[in-house]
């Protein structure tokens, strides 16, 4: 799950993994419904969109990020390779 969290762009990996697992448990327990999970994912997408590369088209970035979040929250821990780093980026 660590690589999947990194792929989406979430930086606090332990917290991100915990959030995904906690959300899954709350859904399983009937505390959260799918609408609540969608609101959580929407908030994550909006926050990540604020720090996207200037060269990234906002709508495409948000669509791609949401697709990856949907896969992560659905339990698909590996759903693609890491995107290429922007020119001039530092590891």
Legacy VTK file of the C-alpha trace (Angstrom):
# vtk DataFile Version 3.0
C-alpha trace
ASCII
DATASET POLYDATA
POINTS 91 float
0.000 0.000 0.000
2.984 2.294 0.609
3.765 2.510 -3.127
0.104 3.119 -3.981
-0.082 5.972 -1.481
3.080 7.472 -2.981
1.689 7.080 -6.484
-1.361 9.151 -5.618
0.818 11.869 -4.113
-0.007 11.459 -0.449
3.068 12.307 1.605
2.338 11.161 5.151
2.323 7.473 4.257
1.582 6.019 7.671
-1.276 8.451 8.219
-2.626 7.864 4.711
-2.591 4.095 5.079
-4.252 4.457 8.470
-6.968 6.663 6.981
-7.712 4.145 4.225
-7.822 1.239 6.686
-9.908 3.204 9.204
-12.365 4.209 6.500
-12.704 0.586 5.369
-13.367 -0.526 8.956
-15.955 2.208 9.510
-17.751 1.217 6.294
-17.654 -2.443 7.329
-19.106 -1.511 10.736
-21.901 0.492 9.091
-20.724 3.803 10.536
-19.871 5.360 7.140
-21.839 5.024 3.933
-20.493 5.369 0.400
-21.522 9.037 0.242
-19.299 9.754 3.248
-16.393 7.886 1.641
-16.925 9.918 -1.542
-16.750 13.145 0.481
-13.489 11.968 2.066
-12.013 11.210 -1.363
-13.253 14.546 -2.741
-11.506 16.389 0.100
-8.256 14.512 -0.582
-8.437 15.257 -4.328
-9.088 18.957 -3.708
-6.187 19.215 -1.274
-3.764 17.400 -3.596
-4.894 19.557 -6.497
-3.677 22.643 -4.667
-0.100 21.375 -4.801
-0.118 19.923 -8.329
2.586 20.943 -10.765
1.723 24.111 -12.639
2.111 22.216 -15.895
-0.594 19.715 -14.857
-4.085 20.422 -16.183
-6.357 20.704 -13.134
-9.281 18.654 -14.491
-7.034 15.840 -15.739
-5.034 15.834 -12.498
-8.206 15.607 -10.416
-9.712 12.890 -12.633
-6.548 10.800 -12.493
-6.119 11.288 -8.749
-9.750 10.373 -8.064
-9.430 7.226 -10.186
-6.373 6.165 -8.191
-8.045 6.958 -4.871
-11.077 4.921 -5.915
-8.787 1.973 -6.642
-6.887 2.404 -3.361
-10.053 2.603 -1.273
-11.417 -0.444 -3.151
-8.421 -2.449 -1.968
-6.500 -2.523 -5.239
-3.100 -1.859 -3.750
-1.169 -1.896 -7.027
-2.770 -0.106 -9.929
0.025 1.305 -12.030
3.558 2.525 -12.099
4.803 5.701 -10.554
4.386 8.637 -12.922
7.564 10.172 -14.336
9.068 12.916 -12.225
8.782 16.435 -13.625
11.968 17.847 -15.130
14.202 19.370 -12.488
12.519 17.615 -9.567
14.562 16.310 -6.672
13.979 12.827 -5.203
LINES 1 92
91 0 1 2 3 4 5 6 7 8 9 10 11 12 13 14 15 16 17 18 19 20 21 22 23 24 25 26 27 28 29 30 31 32 33 34 35 36 37 38 39 40 41 42 43 44 45 46 47 48 49 50 51 52 53 54 55 56 57 58 59 60 61 62 63 64 65 66 67 68 69 70 71 72 73 74 75 76 77 78 79 80 81 82 83 84 85 86 87 88 89 90
